[in-house]
Amino acid sequence: MTSQPEQSPLGKASAYADQYDATLLFPIPRATKRADIGITGDAPFFGADLWTAYEVSWLNARGKPVVALAHITIPCESPNIVESKSFKLYLNSFNSSRFTSMEEVRDTIRADVSEAVWRGSDAPRTIGVKLVLPECFGDETMGELQGLLLDRLDIECDQYTPDPSLLQANHEEAPVTEELVSHLLKSNCLVTGQPDWGSVQISYSGAQIDQEGLLKYIVSFRNHNEFHEQCVERIFMDIWTRCQPIKLSVYARYTRRGGLDINPLRTSHPQALPKNRRNARQ
């Protein structure tokens, strides 16, 4: 059974369980917020939510602690997201629990999170989980989102709640293909109101989008309360509807909170997922 955000552990005092407990995961339906942006059936996009967990630990069979990073891929086709504080509480429940191998931990996370995000589905699938042990930490790379920086523009801003009317495209000229980036994305947690900071990459083909208007639109999320995944879907749908590109991808990387970062990708066409590579602010 899924629940609503106000029933989640967010903004409430929480006891940190240190023994494995899958019931700590708190799924929230995607459908409610999708209905707000005009999606009532199948979504007009593909993609996934790319999570990185930096605080993963358990005990081996002899009681010795093991630490790792985790890369977790949740398809956007899943009916639910997992509320991030509940994800943190769930991962912390591994801290004093014994597992025979890294593979057992990986398979446990995959099974539990898959059950949560596909709960209520007639055709449940699995998520992706990759654990990285310390001897491979050096293989983890950093990199910034590529594209023309919108933040170079000297604009005047006075709108701090999402305003799709700021988005304009020139349908009188030949189509273009562009990749645009901004580091000025900020929104707030839907429940607690705490700030969420992010960078966003918008890739499209079609009528050229007015860059000043697009940057003002991104800035207009500054006082908006939604989860990361919901903000990215709102950005995608507003651009898709207002500018009518031929192809569109929206990819955001948010700074971590509680040892977790969430990086949603939404795209109008099937494509390979980007490597889950953190940027400098993460």
N, C-alpha and C positions, 0 to 999 in steps of 0.2 A: 504494500500500500504506500503510495507516495503522499507527500504532505506539502504544505505551503511554506514560504520562506519564514513567516513570523513564528512558525512552530519549530524552527531549526535551533541549534545551539548558539547561533550568532547573537552576540550582545548579551549573553547570559553567563553567569558563573558556571564553570564546568569542572567536574572532577576528571583528572587525567588517569584513565585506566591504563595500567601497565601490563595487563594480561590480554592476550588476543581476543578481540570482540568485534565480529563482523556486523553486529547490529548497530554499531555506532554510525555507520554510513547513512546519510540522510538524502535520499533522492527527491528532486523537485521537478515536476513536469515542465517540459519545454513549451507545451501547447498554450498555456495561459498567456505568456508574454508574446508568443508568436501571433496569437489572435490580435493582440494590440497593434501589430504592424501589418495586419492584413493577410496573414497566413492561416488558413483554416483547414487545408488539406495537406498534400505533400508539399514540402518546401521547395522553392525554385533554385536550390543551391545544393552543392556537395560540400564536403569538408570534414573537419574534425577539431576537437579541442585537445591541444598538446600541453600536457601538464609536466612540470618538472618538480620532483620532491627532493629536497636537499637534506632532509633530516630523517633518514630511514635507518633503523637499527634493530637488531634482534640478537638472541643468544644462540650460539651453535650447540651441538649435542652435549658438549662438555661444559656449557655455561659461560663460555667466553663471548664477549660482545663482538658483533660484526657491524660495520657501517657501510652504507652504500648510497648512491644516487639512484633515483628511479625516473625513467621516462615513461609516461602513460599516455596512450592515444585513445580518445573516446570519440567514435564516429558521431557526426552531428545528426545522423539518422536515428540515434537512440532516442526513446521517448522522454528520457530524464537526464538532467545534469545531477552532479553530486555537489551539495553545498560544501564549500571549501573548509570551513572549520570542522565539520564532521569528518572530512577526509583526514585532516590533521589529527584529530582525536583517534581515528581508526588506525592510522600509521603508528601513533604513539603506543597503541595497545600491543604492538609487537615487541616493545622495548625489553620486557622481562620474560618473554615467551621463547621457548626453545624450538628450534627447527633443525632438521637434519642436514639441510643444504640450502644454498641460494635458490636452487630450482624450486624447492618446496615453497619458499617465501614468494617467489615470482608467481607460481601457479596459484597460490592462495589469494594474492592480490588480484590476479586476473579473474578468478572465479567470483570473488566477492564483489568487485566493482562492476563486472559484467552483469551480475544479478541485479545490482542496484539500478544501473542506468537502463537496462532493458526490462525492468519490472513492469508488468502489465502488457507487454508486447506479445503478439501471437507468433512472432518469429524472432526470438531472442538470438543475439550474436555475441561474440566476445570482443573485448577490448585488447589493445596491445600493451604489453609491459616489458620494459627492458631494465634490468638492474646493472649498475656499474659499480664494481668494487674498487677500493682505493688504488690498487696497482694499475688500474686503467684510467684514473682521474686525469692523467696527463693527456689522454686522447680527447678529452672534452674541449671543444674549441669555442671561442667567442666570435661574434660578428654582428655588424649593424645591418639593419634593413637597407636594401639597395633601392635607389631611385632618386628622382629629382626632389630636393628638399623644399617643401612648401613653406617652411618656417622662415625662409629668406625674405618673404614678402612683408613689406611694411604696411600692415593693415590696421584699420581701426575696428575694435571689437566692442559690442555692447549687448550681445545676445549670449546668454549662458544656460539656456535650455534648448534642446534640439529643435532646429528650425529648418525643415527640408526646403523651404522656399529660398534659402540661400544658394541652393544647388541649381546651376544653369549649364546648359551645353549648347554649342553652336552647331546646329543641324544644317546650316547653309554651306558649310565648307566640307572638304574631303575628310573622311574618317582618319583618325590617328591612333597610334598605339603608344601608351604612356605608362610609366611606373612612377608613382608619386609617394612621398614619405613625409610624415610629420611626427615630431616628438611631443606635440602639445595636447595629446589626448589625455583628458582627465575626466573621470566620472566618480560616482560615489556608490558605496555598497548599498544595495537595496534595503537592507534591514538596519544597519548601524549608522549609515551616513558617513563612514570613514572614507577618505579619499583613495581612489585607485588610479595609479599613474601608468600610462602606456605610450607606446609608439605604434604607429599604424602605417601599413603599406597598402596603397590602392593601385591595382594594376587593371587596365581596361583597354579595350579596342572599341572605337566608335566615334561619335561626335565629340569634339574636344570639350572637355569640362573646364569651366571657368575656374582657374586655380585660386583666385582670391576668395571667391564664393565657397569653394571647397574647404579652404583653410578656416574661414569663418564658421562653417558648418561643424568642422571638427572641434573648434574651440567652444561651440555652443553646447557641448556635452558637459561643460565644466561643473554645473550644479545639478546634473541629472543623476538620478538614483536607479541603477540597474546593475545586474551582475555582468561580468566581462562578456560572457557568451551572448547575452541579450543585447549588449551595446553593439557588438560587431554585426549581429544580424540586423539590427535597426539601421546601421550605417549602410550595409549591403542593400537592404530593401529601399531605403530612401534614394540612393544613387541609381539603383536599377529602375525605379519607378519614375524619378524626376528626369534623369539624363538619358535613359534608354540605351545604354551601351550594347554593343554586340556581344562582348565578353566582359566579365568583371570578376575580380578577386579582391577580397578584403582580408588582410592578415594583421592581427594585432599581437604585440608582445607586452604583457603587463608586468610591472615589477612585483617581486615576490612579497607575500605576506604569510607569516606563520610557517616559513620554510617551504612554501609552495608558490610557483608561478603558473598562470593559465594563459595559453596563447591560442586563441581561436582563429581558424581559417574558414572562410566561406567563399565559394567559387561557383560561377555559373556553369562551369564545364569540368569534366573529370580531369584531374591532374595529379601528379605525384605530390605527396605532402612534403613541405620543406623540412630540412633537418632541424630538429629541436635544439637550436644553438642559441645560448643566451647572449644578450647584448650587455653593454657596459653598465646600464642601470639595474640590471637584474643580478 
